[in-house]
């Protein structure tokens, strides 16, 4: 849940790899705010538990608090960033909603099937 801790560990792993010292396994324990899939009823935890984590351990919120505490940004600057992000998301949604559906020929572009397992994997 700590953005800076993840950054530091990843930085060390990258430096280690660049020195030719091999790969690093990073175990990053975090709390999943959403279910395993869209529509997951999440019977394995209470709404109160999820809300507690969102309120007290949200990594974005914690990072913002750290930035404010250290005087790196102001509340106004953070508000401006959030407004830009919301606008970008709204524009992306509008673009998606106004875009035509793909043709039959395009539907399977950037997707491949592993013949032995029949698994579809997205290619980015």
C-alpha positions as CSV (number, residue, x, y, z in Angstrom):
1,X,0.0,0.0,0.0
2,X,3.1,2.2,0.0
3,X,3.9,3.8,-3.4
4,X,7.4,4.9,-2.3
5,X,8.3,1.5,-0.8
6,X,7.3,-0.2,-4.1
7,X,9.3,2.4,-6.0
8,X,12.4,1.8,-3.9
9,X,12.3,-2.0,-4.1
10,X,11.7,-1.9,-7.9
11,X,14.5,0.6,-8.3
12,X,16.9,-1.7,-6.4
13,X,15.8,-4.7,-8.5
14,X,16.3,-2.8,-11.8
15,X,19.8,-1.7,-10.7
16,X,20.6,-5.2,-9.7
17,X,19.5,-6.5,-13.1
18,X,21.4,-3.9,-14.9
19,X,24.6,-4.9,-13.1
20,X,24.1,-8.4,-14.4
21,X,23.2,-9.9,-11.1
22,X,20.0,-11.6,-12.3
23,X,16.3,-11.2,-11.7
24,X,14.6,-10.3,-8.4
25,X,11.3,-11.6,-7.1
26,X,9.3,-8.8,-5.5
27,X,6.4,-9.8,-3.3
28,X,4.1,-6.8,-3.2
29,X,1.2,-7.5,-0.8
30,X,-1.8,-5.2,-1.4
31,X,-5.5,-5.1,-0.7
32,X,-7.8,-5.5,-3.6
33,X,-10.6,-2.9,-3.4
34,X,-12.7,-4.5,-6.0
35,X,-13.8,-8.2,-6.4
36,X,-12.1,-10.9,-8.4
37,X,-14.4,-9.9,-11.4
38,X,-17.0,-7.3,-12.3
39,X,-20.2,-8.4,-10.5
40,X,-18.3,-10.4,-7.8
41,X,-20.7,-10.5,-4.8
42,X,-17.7,-10.5,-2.5
43,X,-19.3,-12.7,0.2
44,X,-15.8,-13.5,1.5
45,X,-15.5,-10.0,3.1
46,X,-17.8,-7.3,4.5
47,X,-18.5,-3.9,3.0
48,X,-17.2,-2.4,6.2
49,X,-13.8,-4.1,5.7
50,X,-13.5,-2.7,2.2
51,X,-14.5,0.8,3.3
52,X,-12.0,0.7,6.2
53,X,-9.2,-0.1,3.7
54,X,-10.3,2.6,1.3
55,X,-10.5,5.2,4.1
56,X,-7.3,4.2,5.9
57,X,-4.9,2.4,3.5
58,X,-5.7,3.7,0.0
59,X,-2.2,4.0,-1.6
60,X,-3.1,7.0,-3.6
61,X,-4.6,8.8,-0.6
62,X,-1.5,7.9,1.5
63,X,0.9,9.2,-1.2
64,X,-1.1,12.4,-1.6
65,X,-0.9,13.0,2.2
66,X,2.9,12.4,2.1
67,X,3.3,14.8,-0.8
68,X,1.3,17.5,1.1
69,X,3.1,16.8,4.4
70,X,6.5,17.3,2.7
71,X,5.4,20.4,0.9
72,X,6.0,18.9,-2.5
73,X,2.5,19.8,-3.7
74,X,-0.4,22.0,-2.5
75,X,-4.0,20.9,-2.1
76,X,-4.8,23.1,-5.1
77,X,-2.3,21.4,-7.3
78,X,-3.6,18.0,-6.3
79,X,-7.2,19.2,-7.1
80,X,-6.0,20.4,-10.5
81,X,-4.3,17.1,-11.2
82,X,-7.6,15.2,-10.3
83,X,-9.6,17.5,-12.5
84,X,-7.3,16.8,-15.5
85,X,-7.5,13.1,-14.8
86,X,-11.3,13.2,-14.6
87,X,-11.4,15.1,-17.9
88,X,-9.1,12.7,-19.6
89,X,-11.2,9.7,-18.5
90,X,-14.4,11.4,-19.6
91,X,-12.9,12.1,-23.0
92,X,-11.8,8.5,-23.3
93,X,-15.2,7.2,-22.4
94,X,-16.8,9.6,-24.9
95,X,-14.4,8.4,-27.6
96,X,-15.2,4.8,-26.9
97,X,-18.9,5.3,-26.8
98,X,-18.9,7.3,-30.1
99,X,-16.5,4.9,-31.9
100,X,-17.9,2.3,-34.3
101,X,-18.0,-1.3,-33.4
102,X,-15.1,-3.3,-35.0
103,X,-15.8,-5.2,-38.2
104,X,-15.8,-9.0,-38.2
105,X,-12.3,-8.9,-39.6
106,X,-11.0,-6.7,-36.8
107,X,-12.6,-8.5,-33.8
108,X,-9.8,-11.0,-33.5
109,X,-6.9,-8.6,-34.2
110,X,-4.2,-8.6,-31.5
111,X,-5.6,-11.9,-30.1
112,X,-4.1,-15.3,-30.6
113,X,-4.9,-18.8,-29.5
114,X,-2.5,-21.4,-28.1
115,X,-3.5,-24.5,-30.1
116,X,-2.7,-27.0,-27.4
117,X,-4.6,-25.2,-24.6
118,X,-7.1,-23.1,-26.6
119,X,-6.4,-20.1,-24.4
120,X,-7.0,-16.6,-25.7
121,X,-4.3,-14.1,-24.8
122,X,-4.4,-10.4,-25.5
123,X,-1.4,-9.0,-27.3
124,X,-0.5,-5.4,-26.5
